[in-house]
């Protein structure tokens, strides 16, 4: 149970960072669907009806992998390979509203990353505590925790660049 409490706290911190990057503050009402919980992906918790930018990106998995906030506070818009960055950003101009942003291009899709996350989460990782999120900024699933080295190696071999593993206490990696 302490792991779930720690994961929820980490999720709330990530949500605060994303709210800040989206021009919201902690005092603004947050839709219930955006509130972080133990089962919420804290890096993409803004994929809600309350934020038009997240809504547009979430709805268009053919062009977008996701949206997150970088360590510098800029929005990071992750595109699928072959998507014209200029057109994609132009299509989001109204929702961006002049907010600082940057674009990354991924060699994968959101559905593929969701599949990897689901497969890894459903397997026996052999860890007493870990966090697993889709991180659009790095175009990969991020797995942090006390992952045994043999399991980390197997997962890396199986998923290649679709997974990034940080061994150590869950939530110990720097945000970015």
C-alpha positions as a printed NumPy array, in Angstrom:
array([[  0.   ,   0.   ,   0.   ],
       [  2.849,   2.525,   0.644],
       [  3.811,   2.13 ,  -3.033],
       [  0.343,   3.21 ,  -4.191],
       [  0.475,   6.218,  -1.877],
       [  3.909,   7.198,  -3.22 ],
       [  2.756,   6.7  ,  -6.809],
       [ -0.298,   8.88 ,  -6.176],
       [  1.906,  11.614,  -4.687],
       [  4.229,  11.448,  -7.695],
       [  1.225,  11.636, -10.01 ],
       [ -0.093,  14.71 ,  -8.224],
       [  3.301,  16.418,  -8.565],
       [  3.378,  15.635, -12.3  ],
       [ -0.19 ,  16.914, -12.671],
       [  0.788,  20.188, -10.976],
       [  3.702,  20.574, -13.423],
       [  1.451,  19.905, -16.408],
       [ -1.242,  22.272, -15.127],
       [  1.393,  24.967, -14.815],
       [  2.599,  24.362, -18.383],
       [ -0.983,  24.522, -19.65 ],
       [ -1.559,  27.926, -18.086],
       [ -3.551,  26.636, -15.13 ],
       [ -2.756,  26.891, -11.451],
       [ -3.332,  24.58 ,  -8.526],
       [ -6.311,  26.717,  -7.489],
       [ -8.154,  26.144, -10.76 ],
       [-10.803,  23.436, -10.756],
       [ -9.567,  20.203, -12.297],
       [-12.079,  17.848, -13.925],
       [-12.496,  14.616, -11.964],
       [-11.229,  12.676, -14.967],
       [ -7.907,  14.57 , -14.769],
       [ -7.203,  13.979, -11.101],
       [ -4.248,  11.677, -10.557],
       [ -4.847,   8.342,  -8.875],
       [ -2.906,   5.112,  -8.527],
       [ -4.234,   3.966, -11.924],
       [ -3.744,   7.237, -13.79 ],
       [ -0.872,   7.921, -16.153],
       [  0.457,  11.06 , -14.418],
       [  2.394,  12.271, -17.479],
       [ -0.756,  12.445, -19.58 ],
       [ -3.413,  13.093, -16.945],
       [ -4.48 ,  16.208, -18.879],
       [ -6.044,  14.088, -21.611],
       [ -9.46 ,  15.256, -20.448],
       [-12.526,  17.003, -21.711],
       [-11.384,  20.136, -19.853],
       [ -8.345,  20.946, -21.991],
       [ -8.954,  21.473, -25.721],
       [ -5.28 ,  20.912, -26.648],
       [ -5.096,  17.558, -24.869],
       [ -8.476,  16.627, -26.28 ],
       [ -7.342,  17.279, -29.871],
       [ -4.066,  15.392, -29.419],
       [ -5.703,  12.428, -27.678],
       [ -8.337,  12.129, -30.391],
       [ -5.828,  12.023, -33.268],
       [ -3.593,   8.984, -32.678],
       [ -2.76 ,   8.847, -36.37 ],
       [ -0.676,  12.03 , -36.007],
       [  0.011,  12.437, -32.282],
       [  1.707,  10.208, -29.707],
       [  0.957,  12.522, -26.807],
       [  1.436,  15.733, -24.898],
       [  3.519,  16.357, -21.798],
       [  5.44 ,  19.128, -20.093],
       [  9.203,  19.316, -20.356],
       [ 11.499,  20.144, -17.441],
       [ 11.686,  23.713, -18.763],
       [  7.897,  24.077, -18.554],
       [  7.398,  24.008, -22.318],
       [  4.726,  21.738, -23.723],
       [  6.161,  18.775, -25.613],
       [  4.017,  17.637, -28.53 ],
       [  4.966,  14.163, -29.719],
       [  4.144,  13.323, -33.344],
       [  4.104,  10.035, -35.217],
       [  6.678,   9.529, -37.959],
       [  5.63 ,  11.027, -41.257],
       [  3.515,  13.775, -39.698],
       [  4.347,  17.258, -40.975],
       [  5.36 ,  19.178, -37.823],
       [  4.525,  22.565, -39.329],
       [  1.014,  21.516, -40.304],
       [  0.405,  19.703, -37.014],
       [  1.379,  22.768, -34.95 ],
       [ -0.577,  25.073, -37.269],
       [ -3.645,  22.851, -36.788],
       [ -3.248,  23.276, -33.012],
       [ -2.589,  27.042, -33.081],
       [ -5.896,  28.007, -31.468],
       [ -5.487,  25.432, -28.679],
       [ -1.815,  26.32 , -28.112],
       [ -2.709,  29.958, -27.659],
       [  0.92 ,  31.064, -27.893],
       [  2.129,  28.744, -25.12 ],
       [  5.804,  27.759, -25.267],
       [  6.139,  24.363, -26.932],
       [  8.422,  22.067, -28.859],
       [  7.807,  19.104, -31.129],
       [  9.386,  15.652, -31.088],
       [  8.871,  13.001, -33.738],
       [  8.482,   9.394, -32.637],
       [  9.074,   6.187, -34.56 ],
       [  6.035,   4.706, -32.816],
       [  2.366,   5.403, -32.164],
       [  0.299,   5.98 , -29.044],
       [ -1.567,   2.653, -29.467],
       [  1.749,   0.781, -29.721],
       [  3.03 ,   2.403, -26.524],
       [ -0.262,   1.622, -24.775],
       [  0.155,  -2.03 , -25.81 ],
       [  3.711,  -2.144, -24.424],
       [  2.621,  -0.512, -21.158],
       [ -0.266,  -2.987, -20.773],
       [  1.943,  -6.003, -21.51 ],
       [  4.657,  -4.916, -19.077],
       [  2.137,  -4.035, -16.354],
       [  0.384,  -7.397, -16.764],
       [  3.616,  -9.381, -16.482],
       [  5.544, -10.411, -13.4  ],
       [  8.2  ,  -7.722, -13.148],
       [  9.549,  -9.126,  -9.896],
       [  9.62 ,  -5.714,  -8.267],
       [  8.053,  -4.691,  -4.977],
       [  7.586,  -1.163,  -6.277],
       [  7.62 ,   0.389,  -9.707],
       [  6.031,   3.088, -11.804],
       [  5.091,   2.726, -15.453],
       [  3.976,   5.59 , -17.7  ],
       [  3.908,   6.529, -21.342],
       [  6.35 ,   9.41 , -21.736],
       [  5.644,  11.223, -25.022],
       [  8.773,  13.37 , -24.634],
       [ 11.003,  10.313, -25.113],
       [  8.611,   8.352, -27.36 ],
       [  8.683,   5.396, -24.988],
       [  7.183,   3.667, -21.998],
       [  9.127,   4.63 , -18.882],
       [  9.536,   1.956, -16.201],
       [ 11.085,   3.086, -12.909],
       [ 11.578,   0.93 ,  -9.847],
       [ 13.427,  -1.835,  -8.107],
       [ 13.437,  -3.955, -11.255],
       [ 15.753,  -6.994, -11.046],
       [ 18.587,  -6.647, -13.598],
       [ 17.645,  -9.884, -15.405],
       [ 14.044,  -8.661, -15.885],
       [ 15.243,  -5.23 , -17.017],
       [ 17.475,  -6.901, -19.598],
       [ 14.645,  -9.149, -20.847],
       [ 12.284,  -6.192, -21.197],
       [ 14.93 ,  -4.128, -22.992],
       [ 15.65 ,  -7.   , -25.362],
       [ 11.945,  -7.536, -26.063],
       [ 10.829,  -3.913, -26.496],
       [ 14.028,  -2.146, -27.56 ],
       [ 13.588,   1.618, -27.878],
       [  9.915,   1.401, -26.895],
       [ 10.878,   1.118, -23.208],
       [ 13.236,   3.052, -20.935],
       [ 14.069,   1.438, -17.626],
       [ 15.5  ,   3.213, -14.602],
       [ 16.456,   0.891, -11.76 ],
       [ 16.075,   2.428,  -8.316],
       [ 13.267,   3.537,  -6.029],
       [ 10.038,   4.311,  -7.947],
       [  9.828,   7.972,  -8.874],
       [ 13.562,   8.501,  -8.362],
       [ 14.268,   9.7  , -11.883],
       [ 14.332,  13.4  , -12.637],
       [ 11.296,  14.706, -14.495],
       [ 11.893,  15.852, -18.029]])
